[in-house]
């Protein structure tokens, strides 16, 4: 009677299979697999203990949550075990020695017991009280003298967590020892070293991709806010995060400042992010569509409309946008609230700035917000975001989701529906602006009003390339970015040539605003701190009387309140900006963090504040900021300093407390 060969027999019969099944790589993979099981157990415990805060999980939500959990577990495990992984794969024969394997065992057990088991289980309890994941911020409080009794009290009260930690550590030790070590069997030394060096290189490449969150070149390494990409509400993002990731991704930054310039009553009297609309808007629109173009690196200096003195004998690099500004409400003194694209999104969509650290990188960014898209969504608007980069490559999709965006279109969607070649997609970032704006126009034809749509363009970004067929159609300019800006301006022209014929066009408010100033600078004034944040910002509302020039200082933070005023929103909302048309009582200013100083720009003066006090001040008339008048301590300086301090104190108080919603009772 024939019998089926045993597994051992098959491997003996085909030695090549034995080398594939039993070697250093499979041994390492099995050892790391233990950690995925351990993290999953801690996440289940985390959810059970904090169920009330995290909310119910439906079966429909589960696949995406599990996917996110694996992504963040990958990052944590590779971070913590990078030394163990490299030592396990060193291309030398001594790695098979018993003593070497024992050293690897202790590195594995000690590092993962502390970072994977203890750290994750500690947060089961910590999150219950703080409603935020434990980060490096908490490390700054370890010197407190009352830590020991607090920890002792927690252990006594939640003793079961200690037992669970011990059980998980025992599980790691037990299973690790059950995985028998099998070294790679290659007799010839030159073959052994060559193959194992190649394997080590591949393992390192995979680890780097795992830490960054993927292999894509344009991918920005994952931050805490990326967890929102895998959830339907911000609180559930805390479930798929793991503490090693949270601590390690925030290690390079200090704890949040919490300046205390005034008592609570004083600061609220000077500045408050709570808005209570009282009167009808100066301008009125009947449930209009809202479309925001966030323009990459659009400095004021690119435009002849803004800077006629620069282009007396040429038309500048934004002729179409300049013509559109002639029919728009233009802010001639507009400034960015950050220096990076990722800072622009919370500033524009939710009116929350970034100081010292990008808001989206803070664990507090996962708290519930009610930004512009979410408010409009609650009023029946469809909410959309268009970006020609790969999905979440710059963290945009994650924050857009937090802000209330329901539908996100990316390079992935474009490539699934359009022809892709060197004339449509730039290999590093994504889709060129002309074809992508046409893609946006196509999608808007199928969207039912009212809608909110935000479009982020890419081409006016390093490495400053445009499609070959446009090289002779746009001016080369004076800096590397100028031809890209001219190309993007042409993309806008082509988009509006189509949009103006659409039925939704005349009932749409278009906002054009830059994310930040370009690093490629042409005008001398742009090199000043103030000029380094001077950006495009204008509102175009076809068929309305919303036209004119406004020379008062405004900023990205003002976009959300101003738009809410234009659509007639009458409910309280949270924003650090002001409605420029309907909140004349609020102080016009722009603030940001530049050159390690807080910059506050007003109609009369620019001041610069450090943690030690005001450092410099320049009159608005001093265009090149050459005459420091801080010693004069003028009334304008005092007023700007008062407002800036109140804003900073209010900002850090609300961020530390994770409060971005207006209380129900005034």
RONUVO-249943 format. One line per 4 residues: number of its first residue (from 1); their letters; for each residue x negated, y negated, z of C-alpha. Coordinates in Angstrom, 1 decimal, decimal comma. Layout:
<pts>
NUM = A = X:Y:Z ~ ...
</pts>
This chain:
<pts>
1 = XXXX = 0,0:0,0:0,0 ~ -1,4:-3,4:-1,0 ~ -1,8:-6,0:1,7 ~ -2,2:-9,7:1,5
5 = XXXX = -5,8:-10,8:2,1 ~ -6,3:-12,6:5,4 ~ -7,2:-16,3:5,4 ~ -10,7:-15,4:6,6
9 = XXXX = -11,0:-12,9:3,7 ~ -10,1:-15,5:1,1 ~ -12,7:-17,9:2,5 ~ -15,3:-15,2:2,5
13 = XXXX = -14,5:-14,2:-1,0 ~ -14,7:-17,8:-2,3 ~ -17,5:-19,6:-0,3 ~ -16,8:-22,9:-2,0
17 = XXXX = -13,4:-23,0:-0,2 ~ -15,2:-22,3:3,1 ~ -17,4:-25,4:2,5 ~ -14,4:-27,5:1,7
21 = XXXX = -12,4:-26,3:4,8 ~ -15,2:-26,2:7,3 ~ -17,6:-29,2:7,3 ~ -18,5:-32,4:9,1
25 = XXXX = -15,8:-34,4:7,2 ~ -12,9:-32,2:8,1 ~ -14,2:-31,9:11,7 ~ -14,2:-35,7:12,0
29 = XXXX = -10,8:-36,0:10,4 ~ -9,3:-33,6:12,9 ~ -10,9:-35,3:15,8 ~ -9,5:-38,7:14,7
33 = XXXX = -6,1:-37,1:14,1 ~ -5,8:-36,5:17,8 ~ -5,8:-40,3:18,3 ~ -2,8:-40,9:16,0
37 = XXXX = -0,8:-38,5:18,1 ~ -1,9:-40,2:21,3 ~ -1,0:-43,7:20,0 ~ 2,3:-42,4:18,8
41 = XXXX = 3,1:-41,1:22,3 ~ 2,2:-44,4:23,8 ~ 4,4:-46,2:21,4 ~ 7,4:-44,0:22,2
45 = XXXX = 6,8:-44,7:25,9 ~ 6,4:-48,4:25,2 ~ 9,8:-48,4:23,4 ~ 11,6:-46,5:26,1
49 = XXXX = 10,3:-48,7:28,9 ~ 11,0:-51,9:27,0 ~ 14,1:-50,9:25,1 ~ 16,2:-53,8:26,2
53 = XXXX = 13,7:-56,4:24,9 ~ 13,0:-54,6:21,6 ~ 16,6:-53,7:20,7 ~ 18,0:-50,6:19,1
57 = XXXX = 16,3:-48,9:16,2 ~ 18,5:-47,5:13,4 ~ 17,5:-44,6:11,2 ~ 17,3:-46,9:8,3
61 = XXXX = 14,7:-49,0:10,1 ~ 12,6:-46,0:11,2 ~ 10,6:-45,3:8,0 ~ 9,3:-48,8:7,7
65 = XXXX = 8,4:-48,9:11,4 ~ 6,5:-45,7:11,1 ~ 4,7:-47,0:8,1 ~ 3,7:-50,1:9,9
69 = XXXX = 2,7:-48,0:13,0 ~ 0,3:-46,0:10,8 ~ -1,3:-49,1:9,3 ~ -2,0:-50,7:12,7
73 = XXXX = -3,0:-47,4:14,2 ~ -5,5:-47,0:11,4 ~ -7,0:-50,4:12,2 ~ -7,2:-49,7:15,9
77 = XXXX = -8,7:-46,2:15,6 ~ -11,3:-47,3:13,1 ~ -12,2:-50,4:15,2 ~ -12,7:-48,4:18,4
81 = XXXX = -14,4:-45,4:16,7 ~ -16,6:-47,1:14,2 ~ -19,8:-46,0:16,1 ~ -18,4:-42,5:16,6
85 = XXXX = -17,5:-42,3:12,9 ~ -20,9:-43,5:11,7 ~ -22,9:-41,2:14,1 ~ -20,7:-38,3:13,1
89 = XXXX = -21,6:-38,8:9,4 ~ -25,3:-39,7:9,6 ~ -27,0:-37,8:6,8 ~ -29,4:-35,9:9,0
93 = XXXX = -29,5:-32,3:10,1 ~ -29,9:-33,2:13,8 ~ -26,2:-34,1:13,9 ~ -25,5:-30,3:14,2
97 = XXXX = -27,6:-30,1:17,4 ~ -25,6:-29,2:20,5 ~ -27,0:-32,1:22,6 ~ -26,1:-34,6:19,8
101 = XXXX = -22,6:-33,2:19,6 ~ -22,2:-33,6:23,4 ~ -23,3:-37,2:23,1 ~ -20,6:-37,7:20,4
105 = XXXX = -18,0:-36,1:22,7 ~ -18,7:-38,6:25,5 ~ -18,7:-41,6:23,2 ~ -15,3:-40,4:21,8
109 = XXXX = -13,7:-39,7:25,2 ~ -14,9:-42,8:27,0 ~ -14,1:-45,3:24,3 ~ -10,7:-43,8:23,4
113 = XXXX = -9,7:-43,2:27,0 ~ -10,2:-46,9:27,8 ~ -9,2:-48,5:24,5 ~ -6,5:-46,2:23,1
117 = XXXX = -5,0:-44,7:26,3 ~ -5,5:-47,1:29,1 ~ -5,1:-50,3:27,1 ~ -1,9:-49,2:25,3
121 = XXXX = -0,3:-47,8:28,5 ~ -1,2:-51,0:30,4 ~ 0,9:-53,0:27,9 ~ 3,9:-50,8:28,6
125 = XXXX = 4,1:-52,6:31,9 ~ 2,6:-55,9:30,9 ~ 5,0:-56,5:28,0 ~ 7,9:-55,9:30,3
129 = XXXX = 7,0:-59,1:32,2 ~ 5,3:-61,2:29,5 ~ 7,3:-60,3:26,4 ~ 4,0:-60,4:24,4
133 = XXXX = 1,3:-57,9:23,6 ~ -1,8:-58,0:25,7 ~ -4,6:-59,9:23,8 ~ -8,1:-61,3:24,5
137 = XXXX = -6,3:-64,3:26,0 ~ -5,7:-62,2:29,1 ~ -9,4:-61,5:29,4 ~ -9,9:-65,1:30,4
141 = XXXX = -7,9:-64,5:33,6 ~ -10,0:-61,5:34,8 ~ -12,0:-63,6:37,2 ~ -8,9:-64,5:39,3
145 = XXXX = -9,4:-63,3:42,8 ~ -5,9:-62,0:43,1 ~ -6,2:-59,5:40,3 ~ -7,2:-56,5:42,5
149 = XXXX = -4,1:-56,6:44,7 ~ -1,8:-57,3:41,7 ~ -3,2:-54,2:39,9 ~ -2,9:-52,1:43,0
153 = XXXX = 0,7:-53,1:43,4 ~ 1,5:-52,3:39,8 ~ -0,2:-48,9:40,1 ~ 1,8:-48,1:43,2
157 = XXXX = 5,1:-49,2:41,6 ~ 4,5:-47,6:38,2 ~ 2,5:-44,6:39,3 ~ 3,9:-42,5:36,5
161 = XXXX = 1,9:-44,5:34,0 ~ -1,4:-43,4:35,7 ~ -0,3:-39,8:35,5 ~ 0,6:-40,2:31,9
165 = XXXX = -2,7:-41,7:31,1 ~ -4,5:-38,8:32,9 ~ -2,4:-36,3:30,9 ~ -3,2:-38,0:27,6
169 = XXXX = -6,9:-38,1:28,4 ~ -6,7:-34,4:29,3 ~ -4,9:-33,7:26,0 ~ -7,7:-35,5:24,1
173 = XXXX = -10,4:-33,5:25,8 ~ -8,6:-30,2:25,5 ~ -7,8:-30,5:21,8 ~ -11,2:-32,0:20,9
177 = XXXX = -12,9:-29,0:22,4 ~ -10,6:-26,6:20,5 ~ -11,7:-28,1:17,2 ~ -14,9:-26,1:16,5
181 = XXXX = -17,7:-28,0:14,9 ~ -18,7:-26,9:11,5 ~ -21,7:-28,5:9,9 ~ -22,1:-28,9:6,2
185 = XXXX = -24,0:-25,9:4,9 ~ -26,5:-27,0:2,2 ~ -29,9:-25,4:2,2 ~ -31,8:-27,6:-0,3
189 = XXXX = -32,8:-30,8:1,5 ~ -32,6:-33,2:-1,5 ~ -29,1:-32,0:-2,2 ~ -28,1:-32,2:1,5
193 = XXXX = -29,4:-35,8:1,9 ~ -28,0:-37,0:-1,4 ~ -24,5:-35,6:-0,9 ~ -24,3:-36,6:2,8
197 = XXXX = -25,5:-40,2:2,0 ~ -22,8:-40,4:-0,6 ~ -20,2:-39,1:1,9 ~ -21,3:-41,6:4,5
201 = XXXX = -21,0:-44,4:2,0 ~ -17,5:-43,3:1,0 ~ -16,5:-43,0:4,7 ~ -17,8:-46,5:5,5
205 = XXXX = -15,8:-47,9:2,5 ~ -12,6:-46,2:3,6 ~ -13,2:-47,5:7,2 ~ -13,7:-51,1:5,9
209 = XXXX = -10,5:-50,8:3,9 ~ -8,7:-49,4:6,9 ~ -9,8:-52,2:9,2 ~ -8,7:-54,8:6,6
213 = XXXX = -5,4:-53,1:6,0 ~ -6,0:-51,9:2,4 ~ -8,4:-51,8:-0,6 ~ -7,2:-54,9:-2,4
217 = XXXX = -9,9:-57,5:-3,0 ~ -7,5:-60,4:-2,4 ~ -6,2:-58,9:0,8 ~ -6,6:-61,1:3,9
221 = XXXX = -7,5:-58,9:6,9 ~ -4,4:-58,1:8,9 ~ -3,4:-60,3:11,8 ~ -0,7:-59,9:14,5
225 = XXXX = 1,9:-61,7:12,3 ~ 1,5:-59,0:9,6 ~ 3,5:-56,6:11,9 ~ 6,6:-58,6:11,0
229 = XXXX = 6,3:-57,3:7,5 ~ 7,4:-53,8:8,7 ~ 10,3:-54,9:10,9 ~ 13,7:-56,6:10,6
233 = XXXX = 13,2:-58,8:13,7 ~ 10,1:-60,3:15,3 ~ 10,5:-58,5:18,6 ~ 10,3:-55,1:17,0
237 = XXXX = 6,9:-56,1:15,5 ~ 5,5:-55,7:19,1 ~ 6,4:-52,0:18,9 ~ 4,1:-51,1:16,0
241 = XXXX = 1,2:-53,2:17,2 ~ -1,4:-51,4:19,3 ~ -3,4:-53,1:22,0 ~ -6,9:-52,4:20,7
245 = XXXX = -5,9:-54,2:17,5 ~ -4,4:-57,2:19,4 ~ -7,4:-57,6:21,7 ~ -10,0:-57,2:19,0
249 = XXXX = -8,3:-59,4:16,5 ~ -8,2:-62,2:19,0 ~ -11,6:-61,8:20,6 ~ -13,3:-64,6:18,7
253 = XXXX = -11,0:-67,3:20,0 ~ -10,5:-68,7:23,5 ~ -7,3:-68,9:25,4 ~ -4,9:-71,5:24,3
257 = XXXX = -5,4:-75,0:25,7 ~ -2,7:-76,2:27,9 ~ -3,4:-79,9:28,3 ~ -1,5:-81,7:31,0
261 = XXXX = -1,4:-85,4:30,4 ~ 2,0:-86,1:31,8 ~ 4,6:-84,5:34,1 ~ 7,4:-82,7:32,4
265 = XXXX = 9,9:-85,5:32,6 ~ 7,4:-88,0:31,1 ~ 6,4:-85,8:28,2 ~ 10,0:-85,1:27,2
269 = XXXX = 10,7:-88,8:27,3 ~ 7,8:-89,5:24,9 ~ 8,2:-86,6:22,6 ~ 10,4:-83,6:22,2
273 = XXXX = 10,8:-80,9:19,5 ~ 14,5:-80,7:20,2 ~ 16,6:-82,4:17,6 ~ 20,3:-83,4:18,0
277 = XXXX = 21,6:-84,9:14,8 ~ 24,2:-87,6:15,6 ~ 25,0:-89,5:12,5 ~ 25,7:-88,6:8,9
281 = XXXX = 22,7:-88,7:6,6 ~ 21,7:-91,8:4,7 ~ 21,8:-89,6:1,7 ~ 24,4:-86,9:1,2
285 = XXXX = 24,4:-83,7:-0,8 ~ 27,1:-81,1:-1,0 ~ 25,5:-77,8:-0,1 ~ 22,6:-78,3:-2,5
289 = XXXX = 20,1:-75,7:-3,6 ~ 16,7:-76,3:-2,0 ~ 13,5:-75,5:-3,8 ~ 10,1:-76,1:-2,3
293 = XXXX = 6,9:-75,9:-4,4 ~ 3,9:-75,4:-2,1 ~ 1,0:-76,5:-4,3 ~ -2,4:-75,0:-3,8
297 = XXXX = -5,1:-77,6:-3,2 ~ -3,1:-80,6:-4,7 ~ -5,1:-83,5:-3,3 ~ -3,7:-87,0:-3,9
301 = XXXX = -6,8:-87,8:-5,9 ~ -5,7:-85,5:-8,8 ~ -2,9:-87,9:-9,7 ~ -3,0:-91,2:-11,6
305 = XXXX = 0,4:-92,1:-10,0 ~ -1,2:-91,9:-6,5 ~ -4,7:-93,2:-7,4 ~ -4,5:-95,4:-10,5
309 = XXXX = -7,8:-96,9:-9,6 ~ -9,5:-93,6:-10,4 ~ -8,1:-93,2:-13,8 ~ -8,0:-96,5:-15,6
313 = XXXX = -9,1:-95,0:-18,9 ~ -7,5:-91,5:-18,6 ~ -4,2:-90,1:-17,5 ~ -5,3:-88,0:-14,6
317 = XXXX = -4,6:-84,3:-14,2 ~ -1,0:-84,3:-13,3 ~ 0,8:-86,2:-16,1 ~ 4,1:-84,3:-15,8
321 = XXXX = 4,3:-84,5:-12,0 ~ 3,4:-88,2:-12,3 ~ 6,3:-88,7:-14,7 ~ 8,6:-86,8:-12,3
325 = XXXX = 7,5:-89,0:-9,4 ~ 8,8:-91,9:-11,4 ~ 12,3:-90,4:-10,9 ~ 11,7:-89,2:-7,3
329 = XXXX = 11,4:-90,3:-3,7 ~ 7,6:-90,4:-3,2 ~ 5,7:-90,4:0,1 ~ 2,5:-92,3:-0,6
333 = XXXX = 0,9:-91,6:2,8 ~ 1,5:-87,9:3,3 ~ -0,9:-85,6:5,1 ~ -1,3:-81,9:5,7
337 = XXXX = -1,1:-80,5:9,3 ~ -3,8:-77,9:8,6 ~ -6,8:-77,1:6,5 ~ -5,8:-73,6:5,2
341 = XXXX = -2,9:-72,3:3,2 ~ -1,7:-70,0:6,0 ~ -1,4:-73,2:8,2 ~ 0,9:-74,8:5,7
345 = XXXX = 3,7:-72,1:5,8 ~ 4,7:-72,6:9,5 ~ 4,3:-76,4:9,1 ~ 6,6:-76,6:6,1
349 = XXXX = 9,1:-73,7:6,7 ~ 9,4:-73,9:10,5 ~ 7,9:-77,3:11,4 ~ 5,3:-75,8:13,7
353 = XXXX = 1,7:-77,0:13,3 ~ -1,6:-75,3:13,9 ~ -4,2:-76,8:16,2 ~ -7,7:-75,1:16,6
357 = XXXX = -6,1:-71,7:15,8 ~ -3,7:-70,9:13,0 ~ -0,2:-70,5:14,5 ~ 0,4:-67,3:12,5
361 = XXXX = -2,7:-65,7:14,1 ~ -1,3:-66,2:17,6 ~ 0,7:-63,4:19,3 ~ 3,2:-66,1:20,2
365 = XXXX = 4,1:-66,5:16,5 ~ 6,1:-63,3:16,8 ~ 8,7:-64,9:19,1 ~ 12,1:-65,8:17,6
369 = XXXX = 12,1:-69,0:15,5 ~ 14,9:-70,8:13,6 ~ 13,1:-72,3:10,7 ~ 14,6:-73,9:7,6
373 = XXXX = 15,2:-70,6:5,6 ~ 16,9:-69,0:8,6 ~ 19,1:-72,0:9,2 ~ 20,1:-72,1:5,6
377 = XXXX = 20,6:-68,3:5,5 ~ 23,1:-68,7:8,4 ~ 25,0:-71,2:6,2 ~ 25,4:-68,7:3,4
381 = XXXX = 22,2:-69,5:1,4 ~ 20,2:-66,7:-0,3 ~ 16,5:-67,2:0,7 ~ 13,6:-66,4:-1,6
385 = XXXX = 9,9:-66,8:-1,7 ~ 7,8:-66,5:-4,9 ~ 4,0:-66,0:-4,8 ~ 1,9:-64,5:-7,6
389 = XXXX = -0,5:-62,7:-5,3 ~ -0,2:-59,1:-4,3 ~ 2,3:-58,3:-1,5 ~ 1,2:-59,9:1,7
393 = XXXX = -2,4:-60,4:0,5 ~ -2,6:-63,8:2,2 ~ -0,2:-63,0:5,1 ~ 2,5:-65,1:3,4
397 = XXXX = 5,1:-62,3:3,2 ~ 4,9:-61,5:6,9 ~ 5,4:-65,1:8,0 ~ 8,0:-65,8:5,3
401 = XXXX = 10,0:-62,9:6,8 ~ 9,6:-64,4:10,3 ~ 10,9:-67,7:8,9 ~ 14,0:-66,2:7,5
405 = XXXX = 13,1:-65,3:3,9 ~ 15,2:-62,3:2,7 ~ 13,7:-61,7:-0,7 ~ 10,0:-62,0:-1,6
409 = XXXX = 8,7:-61,8:-5,2 ~ 5,0:-61,0:-5,7 ~ 2,4:-60,0:-8,3 ~ 3,6:-56,4:-7,8
413 = XXXX = 7,1:-57,3:-8,9 ~ 5,8:-59,3:-11,8 ~ 3,6:-56,5:-13,0 ~ 6,5:-54,0:-12,7
417 = XXXX = 8,6:-56,1:-15,1 ~ 6,2:-58,0:-17,4 ~ 3,3:-57,5:-19,8 ~ 0,0:-57,6:-17,9
421 = XXXX = -3,2:-58,7:-19,6 ~ -6,1:-61,2:-19,2 ~ -3,8:-64,0:-20,3 ~ -1,2:-63,4:-17,6
425 = XXXX = -3,0:-62,0:-14,5 ~ -6,3:-63,3:-13,1 ~ -8,1:-60,3:-11,5 ~ -9,0:-61,8:-8,1
429 = XXXX = -5,9:-63,6:-6,9 ~ -2,9:-62,8:-9,1 ~ -0,6:-64,1:-11,8 ~ -1,5:-67,3:-13,6
433 = XXXX = 0,9:-70,2:-12,9 ~ 2,4:-70,5:-16,4 ~ 3,7:-66,9:-16,7 ~ 4,6:-66,8:-13,1
437 = XXXX = 6,7:-70,0:-13,2 ~ 8,5:-68,5:-16,2 ~ 9,1:-65,4:-14,1 ~ 10,6:-67,6:-11,3
441 = XXXX = 12,8:-69,3:-13,9 ~ 14,1:-65,9:-15,1 ~ 14,9:-64,8:-11,5 ~ 16,7:-68,1:-10,7
445 = XXXX = 19,0:-67,5:-13,6 ~ 20,3:-64,4:-11,9 ~ 20,6:-65,9:-8,4 ~ 24,0:-67,3:-7,2
449 = XXXX = 24,0:-70,7:-5,6 ~ 23,5:-71,9:-3,0 ~ 19,9:-70,7:-2,7 ~ 16,7:-71,6:-0,9
453 = XXXX = 13,5:-70,8:-2,9 ~ 9,9:-71,5:-2,1 ~ 7,2:-71,1:-4,7 ~ 3,5:-70,9:-4,0
457 = XXXX = 1,2:-71,3:-7,0 ~ -2,3:-69,7:-7,2 ~ -4,3:-71,0:-10,2 ~ -5,6:-74,2:-8,6
461 = XXXX = -7,7:-72,1:-6,3 ~ -11,3:-70,8:-6,3 ~ -12,7:-69,3:-8,5 ~ -11,0:-72,0:-10,7
465 = XXXX = -10,3:-70,0:-13,8 ~ -7,5:-70,5:-16,3 ~ -6,3:-68,2:-19,2 ~ -8,7:-68,3:-22,2
469 = XXXX = -5,9:-69,5:-24,5 ~ -5,5:-72,7:-22,4 ~ -9,2:-73,7:-22,2 ~ -8,8:-76,1:-25,1
473 = XXXX = -5,4:-77,4:-24,1 ~ -6,2:-79,0:-20,8 ~ -8,9:-81,6:-19,9 ~ -12,0:-80,1:-18,2
477 = XXXX = -12,1:-83,0:-15,7 ~ -14,8:-84,1:-13,2 ~ -14,7:-81,1:-10,8 ~ -14,1:-77,4:-11,2
481 = XXXX = -10,5:-77,6:-10,0 ~ -9,4:-80,4:-12,4 ~ -8,7:-78,1:-15,4 ~ -6,8:-75,7:-13,1
485 = XXXX = -4,7:-78,6:-11,7 ~ -4,0:-79,7:-15,3 ~ -3,0:-76,2:-16,2 ~ -0,6:-76,0:-13,1
489 = XXXX = 0,9:-79,3:-14,1 ~ 1,6:-77,8:-17,5 ~ 3,2:-74,8:-15,8 ~ 5,5:-77,2:-14,0
493 = XXXX = 6,4:-78,9:-17,3 ~ 7,3:-75,6:-18,9 ~ 9,4:-74,5:-15,8 ~ 11,4:-77,7:-15,8
497 = XXXX = 12,0:-77,6:-19,6 ~ 14,0:-74,4:-18,8 ~ 15,4:-75,4:-15,4 ~ 17,0:-78,6:-16,5
501 = XXXX = 19,4:-76,7:-18,7 ~ 20,6:-74,4:-15,9 ~ 24,0:-75,0:-14,2 ~ 22,3:-75,1:-10,7
505 = XXXX = 19,8:-77,7:-11,7 ~ 21,6:-81,0:-10,9 ~ 22,7:-79,8:-7,4 ~ 19,2:-78,9:-6,4
509 = XXXX = 16,7:-80,7:-4,1 ~ 13,1:-80,1:-5,3 ~ 10,3:-80,7:-2,8 ~ 6,7:-80,8:-4,0
513 = XXXX = 4,1:-80,6:-1,3 ~ 0,5:-79,5:-1,2 ~ -0,8:-76,9:1,3 ~ -4,1:-78,8:1,9
517 = XXXX = -6,7:-80,9:0,1 ~ -9,0:-79,2:-2,4 ~ -12,6:-78,5:-1,3 ~ -13,5:-79,9:-4,7
521 = XXXX = -13,5:-83,6:-4,2 ~ -13,9:-86,4:-6,8 ~ -13,0:-89,6:-5,0 ~ -15,3:-90,9:-2,3
525 = XXXX = -12,3:-91,7:0,0 ~ -11,3:-88,0:0,0 ~ -14,5:-87,2:1,9 ~ -13,3:-89,2:4,9
529 = XXXX = -11,4:-87,2:7,7 ~ -8,2:-89,0:6,8 ~ -8,7:-88,5:3,0 ~ -9,5:-84,8:3,6
533 = XXXX = -5,9:-84,3:4,6 ~ -4,2:-86,7:2,1 ~ -1,8:-84,7:-0,1 ~ 1,0:-84,7:-2,7
537 = XXXX = 4,5:-84,9:-1,2 ~ 7,6:-86,1:-3,1 ~ 11,3:-85,1:-3,3 ~ 13,1:-84,9:-6,7
541 = XXXX = 16,9:-84,7:-6,7 ~ 18,2:-85,0:-10,3 ~ 21,4:-87,0:-10,6 ~ 21,1:-88,7:-7,2
545 = XXXX = 20,0:-92,1:-5,9 ~ 17,2:-90,5:-3,9 ~ 14,4:-92,5:-5,5 ~ 11,7:-94,9:-4,4
549 = XXXX = 8,3:-95,2:-2,7 ~ 7,8:-94,7:1,0 ~ 4,5:-96,0:2,5 ~ 5,2:-94,8:6,0
553 = XXXX = 3,0:-92,0:7,3 ~ 4,6:-88,5:6,9 ~ 3,4:-84,9:7,1 ~ 4,2:-81,3:6,3
557 = XXXX = 6,1:-81,0:9,6 ~ 8,6:-83,5:8,4 ~ 9,8:-81,4:5,5 ~ 12,2:-79,2:7,4
561 = XXXX = 13,9:-82,0:9,5 ~ 14,2:-84,2:6,4 ~ 15,8:-81,5:4,3 ~ 18,2:-80,6:7,1
565 = XXXX = 19,2:-84,2:7,2 ~ 19,8:-84,3:3,5 ~ 22,1:-81,3:3,5 ~ 24,1:-82,7:6,4
569 = XXXX = 23,1:-80,2:9,1 ~ 24,6:-81,3:12,4 ~ 23,6:-78,6:14,8 ~ 20,6:-78,9:17,2
573 = XXXX = 17,3:-77,4:15,9 ~ 13,7:-77,1:16,9 ~ 11,0:-78,9:15,0 ~ 7,8:-80,8:15,7
577 = XXXX = 8,4:-83,1:12,7 ~ 10,9:-85,9:12,1 ~ 13,8:-86,5:9,7 ~ 12,2:-89,5:7,9
581 = XXXX = 15,6:-90,8:6,7 ~ 17,7:-90,4:9,9 ~ 15,4:-90,4:12,9 ~ 14,0:-93,9:12,9
585 = XXXX = 13,6:-93,7:16,6 ~ 10,9:-91,0:16,2 ~ 7,3:-92,3:15,8 ~ 5,9:-91,9:12,3
589 = XXXX = 2,6:-90,0:12,4 ~ 0,6:-87,1:11,1 ~ -1,6:-84,8:13,2 ~ -4,1:-82,1:12,6
593 = XXXX = -7,3:-80,6:13,8 ~ -10,4:-81,5:11,8 ~ -14,1:-81,5:12,6 ~ -13,4:-80,2:16,1
597 = XXXX = -11,2:-83,2:16,8 ~ -7,5:-83,9:16,9 ~ -6,7:-86,4:14,2 ~ -3,6:-88,6:14,6
601 = XXXX = -2,8:-90,9:11,6 ~ -0,2:-93,7:12,0 ~ 0,8:-96,6:9,8 ~ -1,7:-98,8:11,6
605 = XXXX = -4,5:-96,6:12,8 ~ -6,3:-93,2:12,8 ~ -7,6:-91,9:16,1 ~ -9,7:-88,9:16,9
609 = XXXX = -9,3:-87,1:20,2 ~ -11,6:-84,4:21,8 ~ -10,9:-82,4:24,9 ~ -13,0:-85,0:26,8
613 = XXXX = -11,1:-88,0:25,5 ~ -10,7:-90,4:22,5 ~ -13,8:-90,4:20,4 ~ -13,1:-92,9:17,6
617 = XXXX = -10,5:-95,1:15,9 ~ -10,2:-96,7:12,5 ~ -7,8:-99,3:11,2 ~ -5,5:-98,2:8,4
621 = XXXX = -7,1:-101,0:6,3 ~ -10,5:-99,4:6,8 ~ -10,1:-97,0:3,9 ~ -13,5:-95,4:4,2
625 = XXXX = -13,4:-95,3:8,0 ~ -16,7:-97,1:8,5 ~ -15,9:-99,4:11,5 ~ -15,1:-97,5:14,7
629 = XXXX = -12,8:-99,8:16,7 ~ -12,2:-97,5:19,6 ~ -13,7:-100,0:22,1 ~ -11,0:-102,5:21,2
633 = XXXX = -8,4:-100,3:22,7 ~ -5,7:-102,0:20,7 ~ -2,0:-101,6:21,2 ~ -1,8:-99,5:18,1
637 = XXXX = -4,5:-97,2:19,5 ~ -2,7:-96,9:22,8 ~ 0,6:-96,0:21,2 ~ -1,0:-93,5:18,9
641 = XXXX = -2,9:-91,9:21,8 ~ 0,3:-91,7:23,9 ~ 2,3:-90,0:21,1 ~ -0,6:-87,6:20,2
645 = XXXX = -1,1:-86,5:23,8 ~ 2,7:-85,9:24,3 ~ 2,9:-83,9:21,0 ~ -0,1:-81,7:22,0
649 = XXXX = 1,2:-81,1:25,5 ~ 4,7:-80,2:24,2 ~ 3,2:-78,0:21,5 ~ 1,0:-75,9:23,8
653 = XXXX = 3,7:-75,7:26,4 ~ 6,2:-74,3:23,9 ~ 3,7:-71,9:22,2 ~ 2,5:-70,6:25,6
657 = XXXX = 6,1:-70,0:26,6 ~ 7,1:-68,8:23,2 ~ 10,1:-71,1:23,1 ~ 11,1:-72,3:19,6
661 = XXXX = 14,9:-72,5:20,1 ~ 16,9:-75,4:21,4 ~ 18,5:-74,5:24,7 ~ 22,3:-74,1:24,5
665 = XX = 22,8:-76,9:27,1 ~ 21,2:-80,2:26,3
</pts>
